[in-house]
Amino acid sequence: MKPIAPGTVIFHRHRGYGVIVSVNLLTGWISARFGSEVRTLDLNLSSDEVQHADGTPILFRRQPPDRMPHARLMAMVRELHAAGYQRLYLYSWPKPSGLHWRWHLFAGPRHWNERPWREGWYGSGADYNFNPIFGWGDTPGASAQDLASALAQFDPHGLAQALGRDEDHTAWFASVCDALLPHHAYSMGWDHAGSMPEHLPVIAVRRGVEPYAGPPLPWPPGWMHLWKVSHAQHLQYAPPTPVRVRPTPQD
């Protein structure tokens, strides 16, 4: 796929050769100047049959792009699990605003609350909306295999920590991928003002997707136990019993 940017020479069957002035890849529209015309012309990459200068068609996907990268990350993690990196985990949860979901990859021990933070291993759908890459040297729309390869080259030391077996989590993750991909992803967060959901929350990764209608999905292995232990520890704490002090007799 050839890059499209301001300054790219294009060809249009009615206008001839021109130069792109501005690009909006979120909507699929460009502005271009043709010949000696001072005014720019707005063109839609989906319907106006714009070509590169050498005749290569410029194709734009008509379906709406993913608002969040979680489904692509799930497919990549599944590929790495199959390659022996079973100690790689994906944690996702909503931002406080509720408009987007964060994501966090981590490797090594399965400590959800004390997961290590590595540069480039976390992000948000709010950033992905405007720049649909992860920053590993990957390209927009890269396959799961390409994403895994890019991550291995970006941080080989970090990925090496994911080598090892975690069979129960890997089996759970594969079953969740079968149920959700490619249109849905899971979230490990919920409205903390309410009680913890019985089943794993599901989110859609793009607009116009039908609500999830599959079977209820379980939480990852150890997740419910983690929160039950934390809750039990909280209940075991008791405030100190207040000590009554006799009032001093008045003289």
N, C-alpha and C positions, 0 to 999 in steps of 0.2 A: 504494500500500500504506500503510495507516494504521499509525502506531506503536503498539507494545504495550509498556506499562511499568507499574510499580506505580501505582495510582490510576486506571487506565483502567476505564471503566464497560463492562461486558459484559452479554450476555444469554444465558441457557441455557434450553432448552425445558422442563426439569424444575424448575429452581430459580428461574427468573425473572431479574431484574436483580441484578447484583452488582458488586463492585469487586476488581480484581486486587491481590493483596498482594505476590506475588513472581513472577518470570519466569525460566525457564531455557531460552533459545532453542537451546542446544546439544542438549538432550534433547527439547524440545517440550512440556515440562510447565509448568503455571502453578498457583499457589495463589490462591484467590479466596474472598471472604467474601460471603455472600448474606443480605439482610435483617438481622435482629437477631441472627443466629447468631454466637456467639463463636468457634466453631471454623471453621477454613478448610477448603476442599475442594480436593483436587488434581484437576486436569483435564488431559487430554491433548489438545493442539491438533490432532492428526491424526485422532482418532476420536470426540471428545466433542461435536463440532458446536457449538463456541463461536462466538458472534457479537459484533460491536460493538453498542453501544446502538441504533444506527440500523438494525440488521438485516444489516449487511454481514458476510459470513462471514469468519472468521479461518482462513486456510488455512496449513498447515505442510507443508513438503516432507517426504515420507516417506523418500526416499533419503538416505543419510548425506551430510553436508556435506563439502566439500573440506577436507582437513587442511592443504593447502598451496595457495598461490595461483598456482603456476607455470604451469598450463595457461591460466588467465585472462590472465596476463601475456603468454604466447606469442601468444594470439589478439589482444591489444591491439597488440603490437609488429608483428604481421603487417599489421594495419590501417594503422598509421603508415608502414610500409614502402611500402604501396600508395599512400599519399598523398604520397610523395616524401621521407619521413624515413628514408632507407636507412642512415644512419650512426647508427642507434639499435641498441644491443646489449643482450642479456640474458645475464648470467653467473649461474649457479646452482651451488651446491656444498654438500656436507653439513656440518652442524655437527660439532664434535669428538665430541659424544656419539653421533652417528649417528642420533638420534631424529627430527631435523627437517632441512630444507634451507634454506639462506639463498638470497636472490636479490638481484641488484644490476643496475639499469639504468644505462647510461652512454651518452653521445653524444660525437661528434667522432671523433678518430683511434681506430683499432681497436687500442688498447694494452690487452690483457687484464691484464697484470701491473701497469700504471701507470694504471689507470682512475680518473677523477676521482670524488670522492664529493660528492654534493649531498644536502641535507636532503630526506628523503622519497622518495629514489630507491633505497632498499635496505631490507631487512627480513628476517624469518624466519617460517617456518611455525609456530614456537612461539608467536609473537604472533598470527598470523592465526587460529589455532585458537580463540582466545577473543574476538577482535575482527576479524571478516572484512572489513576495509576496509584501504585503503592509506594513508589520511590525506590524500588530494588533494581532499577534498570529495566523494568518491565514496560510493555507497551499497552495502550488501550485495547481491550478485547483479546488479550493473550490467553491461550488455553491453560488448563490446569497444569499440564506438563511444563509449559513454558514458564509459568509462574513459579513452580517448584524449582526449576533450573536456575531462574534468576535469583531466588532467595538463597539457594546454595552458594552461588557465586558472590552474592552481596555480603553474607555473614556465615561463612562455613563453620566457624567456631561455635556460633550459637546453634546452628542446625545440628551439629555433631552431638550436642547434649540431648537431642531427641532420639538418638539411637537406643533401642532397647524395646522390651516387650511390655505392653499394657493391654492384655487381651480383652478384658471386660470392657474397658473404655473404647477400644477399637471396634468391637462388635456393636456397642451402643451407637457409636458415631456412624458406622456404615448403615445401620437400620434407619437412623434419622435422615441421612442423606437420601436413601431410597424413597422415603416418604415425602421429603420437602423439595428437593432440587427438581428443576432449576428456578422455580418461581418463588419459593419461600425459604426462609431461614429461621433459626431458633434464637430466642433471647433468654438470658438467664436472669433478667431483671423484671421486676414487677412494681406496682404501686405499693410502696412500703407502708402506706397508711392503712392498707388492707392486709388480709391474711395471705400467706404464701399459696399460690395456685397448686392444685393437686397435680396438674400435668404441665409439661414444658410449654411456655408461651411461644407462639408462632407469629412471624411477621412476614409481610410481602416485601419483595425487594424492588418492585417497580409499581407504577400506577396502572390501574386498569386490570389488576389481577384479581381473579375470583378469590373470595375468602377460603382459607384452608378447610377442606371437608374430609380429610383423612382421619385415621384412627388417632386417639389421644396418645401422646408420646411421653415416655417416662423421662425424669430428670437423669442426668449422667450418674454413673456409679459413684457412690459416696457423697453425693450432693445433699440428699435429704438427711443423711446421718450427720453431715457437717453442721447443718443448721439446727438439728435436734440437740447435738452436743453443745453448741453455742447457747441455745435456749436453756438447756438444763443447767449449764454453768451459771447462766444469769439468774435462774431461779434459786440456785444453791446459795447465792449471796444474800445475806440478811443484814440489814442495817443494825448497828449496835443498839442494845436495849438502853433506853434513856434511864439515867440514874436520878432517883428522886432525892431531893435535898430538903431536909426539914427546915422550915422557916425559923429564923432566929427569933427567940422570944423578945418581945419589946420590953425595955426597962420601964 
